[in-house]
Amino acid sequence: MNKNISIRLFCEVTLRVGEKISLQTEQSHYLKNVMRCKINEKILVFDNNTGEYTAEIVNIHKRSIDIEILEKTKPRYVPGDVWLIFCPLKKTRSDFLIEKSTEIGLRKFLPTYSSKTQTKKVSLNRSRKNIVEAVEQCGGTFIPEILPISSLAEVIEELPEDRILIFCDESLESRNINECLLLDRPEKVAILVGPEGGFSDSERKLLRAKKNILPVSLGNRMLRAETAAVVALTMWHGMVGDWLKKVDHQNHES
Ligand code: SAH
């Protein structure tokens, strides 16, 4: 990340060097009234399409700010092909799960509800805001997608056949995730983490009967769902995903 510039904003539009754009009202307010930015100040901006750029503030109006895109600083980097299937938790715990998973890196969130899930509500607006803030903060250039919630049966049914389902099974009957990943090294995965109440016996049976499923244990202690998501994602990146890949930021093509 460019060490001298601390402000980093996501832009919905595709960015091009030399172009001027007007920032959204909320972002303009943030720059003007919270960060007290002045004309000629530099910020970093990125889109979900071409990467990251330096930009200069060229106009400050009452409600909007115009910036000029100066030079490209990073290409777009798409994280490894991992999805996260999770059950909505209590508000701040869901926020934590979404923020931390985004920082570690994934392509898609699939909220789901199982028999012991306490709430079927997941605010897509709030989640998307959390995702964008996390990407802005961690220097990423890819915004993971979040789908509307659907039942566990539906999510499992609709999972593409070539995607391995890493089932985080708290029954502790499975082998540890590191052993399983070492053996199979699955590159296209969906990690499934249960709700605070865990999975029912019938759900566990249903899941274990599925093809392309990899039941795993995350050690011999019961983790909270959001901790389990962070641990499973981290293990996958460490053993199969992004941490094994050398990224050439100059030449990387998404
Ligand atoms: N209330 C449940 C625990 C649920 S933990 C109980 O006491 O049995 C929430 C989810 O985190 C679980 O459904 C599972 O997907 C994951 N998880 C937590 N600890 C785990 C572990 N040690 N191994 C595998 N998955 C785990």
Boltz pocket constraint, residues with backbone or C-beta under 6 A from the ligand:
constraints:
  - pocket:
      binder: B
      contacts: [[A, 167], [A, 168], [A, 169], [A, 170], [A, 171], [A, 172], [A, 192], [A, 193], [A, 194], [A, 195], [A, 196], [A, 197], [A, 198], [A, 199], [A, 216], [A, 217], [A, 218], [A, 219], [A, 220], [A, 221], [A, 222], [A, 223], [A, 224], [A, 225], [A, 228]]
      max_distance: 6.0
